[in-house]
């Protein structure tokens, strides 16, 4: 998830804060739901929501790639520079 957020244009710090906030959200929701729902149902909700979050990030990345707004790392830039010189 960290690399997906970086590719979307977030900084390292912003992506880590985002991930920590998501983790805190899951912790609070799980403790709250543990009083009223079966633990297996809570696990299912967590897995489905986590998959949904990744699918949403993949959608955002694909839209970004379609619009040509990819964030290329220094390694890819150096590879492109090397191949352009030939």
N, C-alpha and C positions, 0 to 999 in steps of 0.2 A: 504494500500500500504506500509506503514511503516513496518509492521510486515513481509510482503513478502520480503522486501529488507533486513531486519534483518536476515531472514532465509536464504537468498542467501549469507550471510556472511559479509554484510556491517555493519559498526559501526553505533551507533545512530546518531552521527554527520554527517557521510557521507550520510546516508539515508535521513536525514533532508535537507541537502544541495541539494541532488538529487531532492527531492520533490519540494523545492523552485525553482530550475532551471526549472523544468517542468512547474510550475505555471507561472513563468516569460515568458517562451516560449509561453504558451497559451495566456497570456495577450498581448504580442507583436503581435502575429498572429491575435488575435481577433480584435485589434485596426486597424491593417493593412487591414484585410479583410472587416471591417465594412464600408469602403469607397466604396467597389465595389460589395459586395454581400448582399443579404437579410439576416437579422438577424436570421431568422428561418433556413436558410441553414448553417450559421455559427454554430448555436447550434447543428445541426445534425452532422456537421463535428467534433465538440468537443466531442460529445457523442460517435461517432463511433471510433474516435482516442483514447479516454479514455478506451473504451472496448478493443480495440486492444492492448493497452499497458498492461492492466491487463491479457489478454490472453497470451501475450508474457511472462510476469512474471510467470504466471502459468505454461507455457511450460518449462521455465528455472527451476522452482522448481521441476516439475515432472522429468526432466532429472537429476537433482541433487539427487533426492530421488532414482531413478533407479541406479545411480552410487554409492549409499551408502554414499553420502557426506552431510547428513543432519546435521544441526546444532541444537543440543539438548540443551535446557535450563536447568538451575540448578534444576528446579522443576522436570522435567522429569528424570534427572540423579538421583535425590534423590529417586524418586519412583522406578526406576530400581534397585538402590542399596538396597532399602528396600525389594523388592521382591526377589532379588537374595540371600539375607541372610536367607530366609525361607527354 
